């Protein structure tokens, strides 16, 4: 959606159709946002009257996608991640053109992604630390809750 975490959070807080859920998961990336913008978003979500969990990836969501194939221990730019995911070992076509279209090839790799992400994230990670971690994603920490399953 190419929208900031604050814009998405504002939508949830202001739109009664979006905030009727028991649990709200807000998914966004670090992208080009300043640490101050990100911390403000985390802080407002925490202070809100809704049960909001932020699923955050640094630098972008594609770090989580790459973890379906291999451990990610180095920082990448968005451009580097897209180029890597376009490679033969991964999507084997221009990832940026088909972003999100071939998600089914990841289904059998979720346990690998969780294992790889567990190396770099923890439930005790604080927002001040996670916005500085690169690479980082915490998607792995909430899959059980979102999908109500332990099986991947």
Secondary structure, DSSP 4 states (H G I P E B T S, - for coil): ----HHHHHHHHHH-TTTS-SSSEEEEEE-TT--HHHHHHHHHHHHHSSS-EEEEEEES-THHHHHTTTS---S---HHHHHHHHTSTTTTSS-HHHHTTTTGGGGGGGHHHHHHHHHTT--TT--HHHHTT-SSEE-GGGTHHHHHT-S--
